[in-house]
Amino acid sequence: MSSRAHTESGRPRKLGVVTLLAGLAIAGGLAWYLHGVEESVLQSAKAQAELDSDKPPRPLAEVTQAVRSLKLVTVEIDTKVKVERGDSSWRGDVQASIESPVRLSYGTDLSRMQADGVTYSPLLGHGAYVIKVPRPTRISTEVFNAKANELVNTGWLRLRSRAGEYYLSQARKDVPEEARELVLLPEDAAKVEQVTKEQVTSLIKTIVGDKPDVLVLFGDAP
């Protein structure tokens, strides 16, 4: 009797243990399933975020049109041009020189930007607009003759009022042409391009906002 009672009383405990283990198994399976669903949702959200990150904050066509409307961006370089004219003879030499301040203006015509001049790259920073603009070219040369320094040296039989003024007038006449023929030093040319990029970047920021990065390249750059 005692043995049977022990056996029968033992069955509920075994069933209880089995029920508990089954419950844990079900709970574990549910947690694994929910974790899988959560991971799937996260992966889907992450994939959608990556797709969205490929899209520019503003449509490229809008940005392109806005950039073209900015038209001309200019950079000025102040320099000088010196012209010397003279003659040598038995009566003595005559040398006339004039040095005039010159302002060279370089411009980038944004209205001429190509249709594919604006692209968007999600791989640069937090996403960046890549803008290709025409390389700056000289658009004007301004000579300030009123601020010119003039110098005349004449020989012992040469008169400044005649020979000196003649060659000085020749030098004055040739100043504009010499100014147009000026070629920028490499460091000045680099400065023009750098300032142009900075100005264009600043203008683009007013269109797309401060969050996206802006990379300005020249149209003939790779």
Biotite code that builds the C-alpha atoms (Angstrom):
import biotite.structure as struc

atoms = struc.array([
    struc.Atom([0.000, 0.000, 0.000], chain_id="A", res_id=1, res_name="MET", atom_name="CA", element="C"),
    struc.Atom([2.662, 2.405, 0.956], chain_id="A", res_id=2, res_name="SER", atom_name="CA", element="C"),
    struc.Atom([4.614, 1.608, -2.207], chain_id="A", res_id=3, res_name="SER", atom_name="CA", element="C"),
    struc.Atom([1.545, 2.148, -4.443], chain_id="A", res_id=4, res_name="ARG", atom_name="CA", element="C"),
    struc.Atom([0.697, 5.322, -2.649], chain_id="A", res_id=5, res_name="ALA", atom_name="CA", element="C"),
    struc.Atom([4.248, 6.502, -3.135], chain_id="A", res_id=6, res_name="HIS", atom_name="CA", element="C"),
    struc.Atom([4.020, 5.722, -6.830], chain_id="A", res_id=7, res_name="THR", atom_name="CA", element="C"),
    struc.Atom([0.656, 7.406, -7.332], chain_id="A", res_id=8, res_name="GLU", atom_name="CA", element="C"),
    struc.Atom([1.679, 10.387, -5.244], chain_id="A", res_id=9, res_name="SER", atom_name="CA", element="C"),
    struc.Atom([4.847, 10.624, -7.285], chain_id="A", res_id=10, res_name="GLY", atom_name="CA", element="C"),
    struc.Atom([2.998, 10.892, -10.636], chain_id="A", res_id=11, res_name="ARG", atom_name="CA", element="C"),
    struc.Atom([1.618, 14.386, -10.065], chain_id="A", res_id=12, res_name="PRO", atom_name="CA", element="C"),
    struc.Atom([5.068, 15.628, -9.214], chain_id="A", res_id=13, res_name="ARG", atom_name="CA", element="C"),
    struc.Atom([6.478, 14.162, -12.438], chain_id="A", res_id=14, res_name="LYS", atom_name="CA", element="C"),
    struc.Atom([3.627, 15.643, -14.445], chain_id="A", res_id=15, res_name="LEU", atom_name="CA", element="C"),
    struc.Atom([4.237, 18.930, -12.736], chain_id="A", res_id=16, res_name="GLY", atom_name="CA", element="C"),
    struc.Atom([7.867, 18.852, -13.720], chain_id="A", res_id=17, res_name="VAL", atom_name="CA", element="C"),
    struc.Atom([7.010, 17.951, -17.311], chain_id="A", res_id=18, res_name="VAL", atom_name="CA", element="C"),
    struc.Atom([4.419, 20.748, -17.464], chain_id="A", res_id=19, res_name="THR", atom_name="CA", element="C"),
    struc.Atom([6.961, 23.247, -16.134], chain_id="A", res_id=20, res_name="LEU", atom_name="CA", element="C"),
    struc.Atom([9.595, 22.191, -18.625], chain_id="A", res_id=21, res_name="LEU", atom_name="CA", element="C"),
    struc.Atom([7.083, 22.382, -21.468], chain_id="A", res_id=22, res_name="ALA", atom_name="CA", element="C"),
    struc.Atom([6.100, 25.850, -20.301], chain_id="A", res_id=23, res_name="GLY", atom_name="CA", element="C"),
    struc.Atom([9.703, 26.951, -20.292], chain_id="A", res_id=24, res_name="LEU", atom_name="CA", element="C"),
    struc.Atom([10.195, 25.468, -23.723], chain_id="A", res_id=25, res_name="ALA", atom_name="CA", element="C"),
    struc.Atom([7.156, 27.315, -25.073], chain_id="A", res_id=26, res_name="ILE", atom_name="CA", element="C"),
    struc.Atom([8.261, 30.546, -23.428], chain_id="A", res_id=27, res_name="ALA", atom_name="CA", element="C"),
    struc.Atom([11.745, 30.115, -24.823], chain_id="A", res_id=28, res_name="GLY", atom_name="CA", element="C"),
    struc.Atom([10.374, 29.408, -28.288], chain_id="A", res_id=29, res_name="GLY", atom_name="CA", element="C"),
    struc.Atom([8.146, 32.479, -28.107], chain_id="A", res_id=30, res_name="LEU", atom_name="CA", element="C"),
    struc.Atom([11.066, 34.655, -27.017], chain_id="A", res_id=31, res_name="ALA", atom_name="CA", element="C"),
    struc.Atom([13.157, 33.284, -29.863], chain_id="A", res_id=32, res_name="TRP", atom_name="CA", element="C"),
    struc.Atom([10.298, 33.962, -32.301], chain_id="A", res_id=33, res_name="TYR", atom_name="CA", element="C"),
    struc.Atom([9.741, 37.496, -31.000], chain_id="A", res_id=34, res_name="LEU", atom_name="CA", element="C"),
    struc.Atom([13.484, 38.151, -31.154], chain_id="A", res_id=35, res_name="HIS", atom_name="CA", element="C"),
    struc.Atom([13.450, 36.979, -34.767], chain_id="A", res_id=36, res_name="GLY", atom_name="CA", element="C"),
    struc.Atom([10.517, 39.287, -35.565], chain_id="A", res_id=37, res_name="VAL", atom_name="CA", element="C"),
    struc.Atom([12.267, 42.192, -33.820], chain_id="A", res_id=38, res_name="GLU", atom_name="CA", element="C"),
    struc.Atom([15.509, 41.518, -35.700], chain_id="A", res_id=39, res_name="GLU", atom_name="CA", element="C"),
    struc.Atom([13.582, 41.351, -38.978], chain_id="A", res_id=40, res_name="SER", atom_name="CA", element="C"),
    struc.Atom([11.855, 44.663, -38.250], chain_id="A", res_id=41, res_name="VAL", atom_name="CA", element="C"),
    struc.Atom([15.173, 46.264, -37.312], chain_id="A", res_id=42, res_name="LEU", atom_name="CA", element="C"),
    struc.Atom([16.856, 44.963, -40.459], chain_id="A", res_id=43, res_name="GLN", atom_name="CA", element="C"),
    struc.Atom([13.961, 46.225, -42.556], chain_id="A", res_id=44, res_name="SER", atom_name="CA", element="C"),
    struc.Atom([14.095, 49.641, -40.876], chain_id="A", res_id=45, res_name="ALA", atom_name="CA", element="C"),
    struc.Atom([17.849, 49.756, -41.327], chain_id="A", res_id=46, res_name="LYS", atom_name="CA", element="C"),
    struc.Atom([17.543, 48.866, -45.012], chain_id="A", res_id=47, res_name="ALA", atom_name="CA", element="C"),
    struc.Atom([14.892, 51.558, -45.481], chain_id="A", res_id=48, res_name="GLN", atom_name="CA", element="C"),
    struc.Atom([17.098, 54.087, -43.701], chain_id="A", res_id=49, res_name="ALA", atom_name="CA", element="C"),
    struc.Atom([19.964, 53.192, -46.010], chain_id="A", res_id=50, res_name="GLU", atom_name="CA", element="C"),
    struc.Atom([17.687, 53.658, -49.014], chain_id="A", res_id=51, res_name="LEU", atom_name="CA", element="C"),
    struc.Atom([16.494, 56.990, -47.664], chain_id="A", res_id=52, res_name="ASP", atom_name="CA", element="C"),
    struc.Atom([20.086, 58.097, -47.046], chain_id="A", res_id=53, res_name="SER", atom_name="CA", element="C"),
    struc.Atom([20.713, 57.763, -50.779], chain_id="A", res_id=54, res_name="ASP", atom_name="CA", element="C"),
    struc.Atom([18.138, 60.453, -51.432], chain_id="A", res_id=55, res_name="LYS", atom_name="CA", element="C"),
    struc.Atom([19.200, 64.095, -51.286], chain_id="A", res_id=56, res_name="PRO", atom_name="CA", element="C"),
    struc.Atom([17.331, 66.384, -48.871], chain_id="A", res_id=57, res_name="PRO", atom_name="CA", element="C"),
    struc.Atom([16.239, 68.455, -51.878], chain_id="A", res_id=58, res_name="ARG", atom_name="CA", element="C"),
    struc.Atom([15.610, 67.161, -55.407], chain_id="A", res_id=59, res_name="PRO", atom_name="CA", element="C"),
    struc.Atom([18.616, 67.595, -57.678], chain_id="A", res_id=60, res_name="LEU", atom_name="CA", element="C"),
    struc.Atom([16.577, 69.405, -60.338], chain_id="A", res_id=61, res_name="ALA", atom_name="CA", element="C"),
    struc.Atom([15.550, 72.053, -57.796], chain_id="A", res_id=62, res_name="GLU", atom_name="CA", element="C"),
    struc.Atom([19.114, 72.521, -56.604], chain_id="A", res_id=63, res_name="VAL", atom_name="CA", element="C"),
    struc.Atom([20.430, 72.735, -60.180], chain_id="A", res_id=64, res_name="THR", atom_name="CA", element="C"),
    struc.Atom([17.881, 75.392, -61.090], chain_id="A", res_id=65, res_name="GLN", atom_name="CA", element="C"),
    struc.Atom([18.631, 77.362, -57.930], chain_id="A", res_id=66, res_name="ALA", atom_name="CA", element="C"),
    struc.Atom([22.388, 77.236, -58.560], chain_id="A", res_id=67, res_name="VAL", atom_name="CA", element="C"),
    struc.Atom([21.973, 78.446, -62.144], chain_id="A", res_id=68, res_name="ARG", atom_name="CA", element="C"),
    struc.Atom([19.909, 81.381, -60.927], chain_id="A", res_id=69, res_name="SER", atom_name="CA", element="C"),
    struc.Atom([22.920, 82.596, -58.910], chain_id="A", res_id=70, res_name="LEU", atom_name="CA", element="C"),
    struc.Atom([24.564, 83.393, -62.277], chain_id="A", res_id=71, res_name="LYS", atom_name="CA", element="C"),
    struc.Atom([28.006, 84.995, -61.818], chain_id="A", res_id=72, res_name="LEU", atom_name="CA", element="C"),
    struc.Atom([30.466, 84.492, -58.964], chain_id="A", res_id=73, res_name="VAL", atom_name="CA", element="C"),
    struc.Atom([33.509, 86.771, -59.105], chain_id="A", res_id=74, res_name="THR", atom_name="CA", element="C"),
    struc.Atom([36.940, 86.984, -57.495], chain_id="A", res_id=75, res_name="VAL", atom_name="CA", element="C"),
    struc.Atom([39.180, 90.057, -57.725], chain_id="A", res_id=76, res_name="GLU", atom_name="CA", element="C"),
    struc.Atom([42.969, 90.209, -57.755], chain_id="A", res_id=77, res_name="ILE", atom_name="CA", element="C"),
    struc.Atom([44.735, 93.544, -57.224], chain_id="A", res_id=78, res_name="ASP", atom_name="CA", element="C"),
    struc.Atom([48.161, 93.816, -58.853], chain_id="A", res_id=79, res_name="THR", atom_name="CA", element="C"),
    struc.Atom([50.327, 96.265, -60.845], chain_id="A", res_id=80, res_name="LYS", atom_name="CA", element="C"),
    struc.Atom([51.604, 96.606, -64.371], chain_id="A", res_id=81, res_name="VAL", atom_name="CA", element="C"),
    struc.Atom([54.834, 98.393, -65.277], chain_id="A", res_id=82, res_name="LYS", atom_name="CA", element="C"),
    struc.Atom([55.618, 99.651, -68.783], chain_id="A", res_id=83, res_name="VAL", atom_name="CA", element="C"),
    struc.Atom([58.943, 101.124, -69.883], chain_id="A", res_id=84, res_name="GLU", atom_name="CA", element="C"),
    struc.Atom([59.701, 102.914, -73.133], chain_id="A", res_id=85, res_name="ARG", atom_name="CA", element="C"),
    struc.Atom([62.873, 104.709, -74.180], chain_id="A", res_id=86, res_name="GLY", atom_name="CA", element="C"),
    struc.Atom([65.653, 105.333, -76.653], chain_id="A", res_id=87, res_name="ASP", atom_name="CA", element="C"),
    struc.Atom([69.437, 105.514, -76.803], chain_id="A", res_id=88, res_name="SER", atom_name="CA", element="C"),
    struc.Atom([71.513, 107.888, -78.978], chain_id="A", res_id=89, res_name="SER", atom_name="CA", element="C"),
    struc.Atom([74.700, 109.960, -78.964], chain_id="A", res_id=90, res_name="TRP", atom_name="CA", element="C"),
    struc.Atom([72.737, 112.731, -77.257], chain_id="A", res_id=91, res_name="ARG", atom_name="CA", element="C"),
    struc.Atom([72.082, 110.497, -74.286], chain_id="A", res_id=92, res_name="GLY", atom_name="CA", element="C"),
    struc.Atom([69.502, 107.958, -73.210], chain_id="A", res_id=93, res_name="ASP", atom_name="CA", element="C"),
    struc.Atom([65.894, 108.602, -72.385], chain_id="A", res_id=94, res_name="VAL", atom_name="CA", element="C"),
    struc.Atom([63.872, 106.225, -70.241], chain_id="A", res_id=95, res_name="GLN", atom_name="CA", element="C"),
    struc.Atom([60.214, 106.652, -69.319], chain_id="A", res_id=96, res_name="ALA", atom_name="CA", element="C"),
    struc.Atom([58.300, 104.244, -67.094], chain_id="A", res_id=97, res_name="SER", atom_name="CA", element="C"),
    struc.Atom([54.820, 104.070, -65.685], chain_id="A", res_id=98, res_name="ILE", atom_name="CA", element="C"),
    struc.Atom([53.500, 101.709, -63.015], chain_id="A", res_id=99, res_name="GLU", atom_name="CA", element="C"),
    struc.Atom([49.717, 101.500, -62.669], chain_id="A", res_id=100, res_name="SER", atom_name="CA", element="C"),
    struc.Atom([47.494, 99.599, -60.237], chain_id="A", res_id=101, res_name="PRO", atom_name="CA", element="C"),
    struc.Atom([45.378, 96.959, -61.970], chain_id="A", res_id=102, res_name="VAL", atom_name="CA", element="C"),
    struc.Atom([42.346, 94.982, -60.813], chain_id="A", res_id=103, res_name="ARG", atom_name="CA", element="C"),
    struc.Atom([41.749, 91.630, -62.496], chain_id="A", res_id=104, res_name="LEU", atom_name="CA", element="C"),
    struc.Atom([38.269, 90.148, -62.103], chain_id="A", res_id=105, res_name="SER", atom_name="CA", element="C"),
    struc.Atom([37.679, 86.432, -62.572], chain_id="A", res_id=106, res_name="TYR", atom_name="CA", element="C"),
    struc.Atom([34.215, 84.956, -62.848], chain_id="A", res_id=107, res_name="GLY", atom_name="CA", element="C"),
    struc.Atom([32.428, 81.608, -62.790], chain_id="A", res_id=108, res_name="THR", atom_name="CA", element="C"),
    struc.Atom([29.209, 81.641, -64.800], chain_id="A", res_id=109, res_name="ASP", atom_name="CA", element="C"),
    struc.Atom([26.905, 79.281, -62.906], chain_id="A", res_id=110, res_name="LEU", atom_name="CA", element="C"),
    struc.Atom([24.160, 79.722, -65.508], chain_id="A", res_id=111, res_name="SER", atom_name="CA", element="C"),
    struc.Atom([26.335, 77.664, -67.872], chain_id="A", res_id=112, res_name="ARG", atom_name="CA", element="C"),
    struc.Atom([26.504, 74.704, -65.495], chain_id="A", res_id=113, res_name="MET", atom_name="CA", element="C"),
    struc.Atom([25.750, 71.369, -67.187], chain_id="A", res_id=114, res_name="GLN", atom_name="CA", element="C"),
    struc.Atom([22.520, 69.436, -66.520], chain_id="A", res_id=115, res_name="ALA", atom_name="CA", element="C"),
    struc.Atom([24.490, 66.812, -64.567], chain_id="A", res_id=116, res_name="ASP", atom_name="CA", element="C"),
    struc.Atom([26.461, 69.468, -62.691], chain_id="A", res_id=117, res_name="GLY", atom_name="CA", element="C"),
    struc.Atom([24.711, 68.629, -59.395], chain_id="A", res_id=118, res_name="VAL", atom_name="CA", element="C"),
    struc.Atom([24.847, 65.123, -57.934], chain_id="A", res_id=119, res_name="THR", atom_name="CA", element="C"),
    struc.Atom([24.340, 63.684, -54.459], chain_id="A", res_id=120, res_name="TYR", atom_name="CA", element="C"),
    struc.Atom([26.620, 61.200, -52.716], chain_id="A", res_id=121, res_name="SER", atom_name="CA", element="C"),
    struc.Atom([25.487, 59.430, -49.518], chain_id="A", res_id=122, res_name="PRO", atom_name="CA", element="C"),
    struc.Atom([29.046, 58.134, -49.059], chain_id="A", res_id=123, res_name="LEU", atom_name="CA", element="C"),
    struc.Atom([30.578, 61.529, -48.252], chain_id="A", res_id=124, res_name="LEU", atom_name="CA", element="C"),
    struc.Atom([30.120, 62.668, -44.648], chain_id="A", res_id=125, res_name="GLY", atom_name="CA", element="C"),
    struc.Atom([26.435, 62.718, -43.737], chain_id="A", res_id=126, res_name="HIS", atom_name="CA", element="C"),
    struc.Atom([25.551, 62.944, -47.412], chain_id="A", res_id=127, res_name="GLY", atom_name="CA", element="C"),
    struc.Atom([26.984, 65.556, -49.747], chain_id="A", res_id=128, res_name="ALA", atom_name="CA", element="C"),
    struc.Atom([26.034, 67.535, -52.805], chain_id="A", res_id=129, res_name="TYR", atom_name="CA", element="C"),
    struc.Atom([28.783, 67.434, -55.430], chain_id="A", res_id=130, res_name="VAL", atom_name="CA", element="C"),
    struc.Atom([28.679, 70.582, -57.574], chain_id="A", res_id=131, res_name="ILE", atom_name="CA", element="C"),
    struc.Atom([30.636, 70.904, -60.822], chain_id="A", res_id=132, res_name="LYS", atom_name="CA", element="C"),
    struc.Atom([30.984, 74.497, -62.002], chain_id="A", res_id=133, res_name="VAL", atom_name="CA", element="C"),
    struc.Atom([32.925, 76.122, -64.861], chain_id="A", res_id=134, res_name="PRO", atom_name="CA", element="C"),
    struc.Atom([36.505, 77.030, -64.016], chain_id="A", res_id=135, res_name="ARG", atom_name="CA", element="C"),
    struc.Atom([36.897, 80.784, -63.361], chain_id="A", res_id=136, res_name="PRO", atom_name="CA", element="C"),
    struc.Atom([38.088, 82.897, -66.289], chain_id="A", res_id=137, res_name="THR", atom_name="CA", element="C"),
    struc.Atom([39.054, 86.560, -66.517], chain_id="A", res_id=138, res_name="ARG", atom_name="CA", element="C"),
    struc.Atom([36.064, 88.760, -67.260], chain_id="A", res_id=139, res_name="ILE", atom_name="CA", element="C"),
    struc.Atom([37.557, 92.246, -66.868], chain_id="A", res_id=140, res_name="SER", atom_name="CA", element="C"),
    struc.Atom([40.820, 94.164, -66.512], chain_id="A", res_id=141, res_name="THR", atom_name="CA", element="C"),
    struc.Atom([40.607, 97.563, -64.822], chain_id="A", res_id=142, res_name="GLU", atom_name="CA", element="C"),
    struc.Atom([43.563, 99.997, -64.934], chain_id="A", res_id=143, res_name="VAL", atom_name="CA", element="C"),
    struc.Atom([43.772, 102.895, -62.466], chain_id="A", res_id=144, res_name="PHE", atom_name="CA", element="C"),
    struc.Atom([45.876, 105.417, -64.398], chain_id="A", res_id=145, res_name="ASN", atom_name="CA", element="C"),
    struc.Atom([45.006, 108.198, -61.953], chain_id="A", res_id=146, res_name="ALA", atom_name="CA", element="C"),
    struc.Atom([47.069, 106.368, -59.311], chain_id="A", res_id=147, res_name="LYS", atom_name="CA", element="C"),
    struc.Atom([50.004, 105.574, -61.590], chain_id="A", res_id=148, res_name="ALA", atom_name="CA", element="C"),
    struc.Atom([53.613, 106.313, -60.707], chain_id="A", res_id=149, res_name="ASN", atom_name="CA", element="C"),
    struc.Atom([55.531, 107.924, -63.586], chain_id="A", res_id=150, res_name="GLU", atom_name="CA", element="C"),
    struc.Atom([59.287, 108.334, -63.935], chain_id="A", res_id=151, res_name="LEU", atom_name="CA", element="C"),
    struc.Atom([61.402, 109.914, -66.699], chain_id="A", res_id=152, res_name="VAL", atom_name="CA", element="C"),
    struc.Atom([65.207, 109.867, -66.984], chain_id="A", res_id=153, res_name="ASN", atom_name="CA", element="C"),
    struc.Atom([66.855, 111.852, -69.807], chain_id="A", res_id=154, res_name="THR", atom_name="CA", element="C"),
    struc.Atom([70.436, 112.196, -71.070], chain_id="A", res_id=155, res_name="GLY", atom_name="CA", element="C"),
    struc.Atom([72.458, 115.398, -70.998], chain_id="A", res_id=156, res_name="TRP", atom_name="CA", element="C"),
    struc.Atom([71.248, 116.599, -74.397], chain_id="A", res_id=157, res_name="LEU", atom_name="CA", element="C"),
    struc.Atom([67.705, 115.286, -74.029], chain_id="A", res_id=158, res_name="ARG", atom_name="CA", element="C"),
    struc.Atom([64.835, 117.497, -72.950], chain_id="A", res_id=159, res_name="LEU", atom_name="CA", element="C"),
    struc.Atom([62.190, 116.024, -70.669], chain_id="A", res_id=160, res_name="ARG", atom_name="CA", element="C"),
    struc.Atom([59.571, 118.288, -72.190], chain_id="A", res_id=161, res_name="SER", atom_name="CA", element="C"),
    struc.Atom([60.127, 116.731, -75.603], chain_id="A", res_id=162, res_name="ARG", atom_name="CA", element="C"),
    struc.Atom([61.785, 113.302, -75.581], chain_id="A", res_id=163, res_name="ALA", atom_name="CA", element="C"),
    struc.Atom([60.755, 112.416, -72.042], chain_id="A", res_id=164, res_name="GLY", atom_name="CA", element="C"),
    struc.Atom([57.086, 113.240, -72.509], chain_id="A", res_id=165, res_name="GLU", atom_name="CA", element="C"),
    struc.Atom([57.001, 111.508, -75.867], chain_id="A", res_id=166, res_name="TYR", atom_name="CA", element="C"),
    struc.Atom([58.133, 108.167, -74.478], chain_id="A", res_id=167, res_name="TYR", atom_name="CA", element="C"),
    struc.Atom([56.017, 108.609, -71.376], chain_id="A", res_id=168, res_name="LEU", atom_name="CA", element="C"),
    struc.Atom([52.944, 109.037, -73.565], chain_id="A", res_id=169, res_name="SER", atom_name="CA", element="C"),
    struc.Atom([53.937, 105.859, -75.419], chain_id="A", res_id=170, res_name="GLN", atom_name="CA", element="C"),
    struc.Atom([54.138, 104.010, -72.110], chain_id="A", res_id=171, res_name="ALA", atom_name="CA", element="C"),
    struc.Atom([50.700, 105.335, -71.025], chain_id="A", res_id=172, res_name="ARG", atom_name="CA", element="C"),
    struc.Atom([49.159, 104.199, -74.301], chain_id="A", res_id=173, res_name="LYS", atom_name="CA", element="C"),
    struc.Atom([50.567, 100.670, -73.919], chain_id="A", res_id=174, res_name="ASP", atom_name="CA", element="C"),
    struc.Atom([49.487, 100.147, -70.296], chain_id="A", res_id=175, res_name="VAL", atom_name="CA", element="C"),
    struc.Atom([45.992, 98.711, -71.067], chain_id="A", res_id=176, res_name="PRO", atom_name="CA", element="C"),
    struc.Atom([47.394, 96.169, -73.523], chain_id="A", res_id=177, res_name="GLU", atom_name="CA", element="C"),
    struc.Atom([50.140, 95.132, -71.121], chain_id="A", res_id=178, res_name="GLU", atom_name="CA", element="C"),
    struc.Atom([47.548, 94.756, -68.365], chain_id="A", res_id=179, res_name="ALA", atom_name="CA", element="C"),
    struc.Atom([45.406, 92.483, -70.547], chain_id="A", res_id=180, res_name="ARG", atom_name="CA", element="C"),
    struc.Atom([48.483, 90.333, -71.196], chain_id="A", res_id=181, res_name="GLU", atom_name="CA", element="C"),
    struc.Atom([49.183, 89.831, -67.491], chain_id="A", res_id=182, res_name="LEU", atom_name="CA", element="C"),
    struc.Atom([49.429, 86.197, -66.415], chain_id="A", res_id=183, res_name="VAL", atom_name="CA", element="C"),
    struc.Atom([48.723, 85.265, -62.809], chain_id="A", res_id=184, res_name="LEU", atom_name="CA", element="C"),
    struc.Atom([51.446, 83.713, -60.725], chain_id="A", res_id=185, res_name="LEU", atom_name="CA", element="C"),
    struc.Atom([50.679, 80.082, -59.775], chain_id="A", res_id=186, res_name="PRO", atom_name="CA", element="C"),
    struc.Atom([49.891, 81.051, -56.180], chain_id="A", res_id=187, res_name="GLU", atom_name="CA", element="C"),
    struc.Atom([47.506, 83.796, -57.345], chain_id="A", res_id=188, res_name="ASP", atom_name="CA", element="C"),
    struc.Atom([45.787, 81.424, -59.776], chain_id="A", res_id=189, res_name="ALA", atom_name="CA", element="C"),
    struc.Atom([45.359, 78.894, -56.942], chain_id="A", res_id=190, res_name="ALA", atom_name="CA", element="C"),
    struc.Atom([43.927, 81.652, -54.744], chain_id="A", res_id=191, res_name="LYS", atom_name="CA", element="C"),
    struc.Atom([41.329, 82.548, -57.394], chain_id="A", res_id=192, res_name="VAL", atom_name="CA", element="C"),
    struc.Atom([40.195, 78.930, -57.631], chain_id="A", res_id=193, res_name="GLU", atom_name="CA", element="C"),
    struc.Atom([40.112, 78.419, -53.856], chain_id="A", res_id=194, res_name="GLN", atom_name="CA", element="C"),
    struc.Atom([38.107, 81.603, -53.212], chain_id="A", res_id=195, res_name="VAL", atom_name="CA", element="C"),
    struc.Atom([35.737, 80.664, -56.037], chain_id="A", res_id=196, res_name="THR", atom_name="CA", element="C"),
    struc.Atom([35.077, 77.271, -54.407], chain_id="A", res_id=197, res_name="LYS", atom_name="CA", element="C"),
    struc.Atom([34.518, 78.898, -51.018], chain_id="A", res_id=198, res_name="GLU", atom_name="CA", element="C"),
    struc.Atom([32.066, 81.423, -52.452], chain_id="A", res_id=199, res_name="GLN", atom_name="CA", element="C"),
    struc.Atom([30.128, 78.779, -54.387], chain_id="A", res_id=200, res_name="VAL", atom_name="CA", element="C"),
    struc.Atom([30.018, 76.520, -51.302], chain_id="A", res_id=201, res_name="THR", atom_name="CA", element="C"),
    struc.Atom([28.625, 79.366, -49.208], chain_id="A", res_id=202, res_name="SER", atom_name="CA", element="C"),
    struc.Atom([25.952, 80.075, -51.817], chain_id="A", res_id=203, res_name="LEU", atom_name="CA", element="C"),
    struc.Atom([24.981, 76.391, -52.102], chain_id="A", res_id=204, res_name="ILE", atom_name="CA", element="C"),
    struc.Atom([24.592, 76.213, -48.326], chain_id="A", res_id=205, res_name="LYS", atom_name="CA", element="C"),
    struc.Atom([21.936, 78.921, -48.522], chain_id="A", res_id=206, res_name="THR", atom_name="CA", element="C"),
    struc.Atom([20.003, 76.611, -50.860], chain_id="A", res_id=207, res_name="ILE", atom_name="CA", element="C"),
    struc.Atom([20.424, 73.139, -49.302], chain_id="A", res_id=208, res_name="VAL", atom_name="CA", element="C"),
    struc.Atom([20.998, 74.129, -45.672], chain_id="A", res_id=209, res_name="GLY", atom_name="CA", element="C"),
    struc.Atom([23.942, 73.517, -43.350], chain_id="A", res_id=210, res_name="ASP", atom_name="CA", element="C"),
    struc.Atom([23.406, 69.797, -42.695], chain_id="A", res_id=211, res_name="LYS", atom_name="CA", element="C"),
    struc.Atom([24.488, 68.282, -46.041], chain_id="A", res_id=212, res_name="PRO", atom_name="CA", element="C"),
    struc.Atom([28.128, 68.672, -46.992], chain_id="A", res_id=213, res_name="ASP", atom_name="CA", element="C"),
    struc.Atom([28.979, 70.497, -50.211], chain_id="A", res_id=214, res_name="VAL", atom_name="CA", element="C"),
    struc.Atom([31.907, 69.560, -52.455], chain_id="A", res_id=215, res_name="LEU", atom_name="CA", element="C"),
    struc.Atom([32.671, 72.004, -55.278], chain_id="A", res_id=216, res_name="VAL", atom_name="CA", element="C"),
    struc.Atom([34.673, 70.799, -58.274], chain_id="A", res_id=217, res_name="LEU", atom_name="CA", element="C"),
    struc.Atom([35.479, 72.408, -61.591], chain_id="A", res_id=218, res_name="PHE", atom_name="CA", element="C"),
    struc.Atom([33.813, 70.989, -64.674], chain_id="A", res_id=219, res_name="GLY", atom_name="CA", element="C"),
    struc.Atom([37.072, 69.778, -66.241], chain_id="A", res_id=220, res_name="ASP", atom_name="CA", element="C"),
    struc.Atom([38.179, 68.004, -63.035], chain_id="A", res_id=221, res_name="ALA", atom_name="CA", element="C"),
    struc.Atom([38.030, 64.181, -62.941], chain_id="A", res_id=222, res_name="PRO", atom_name="CA", element="C"),
])
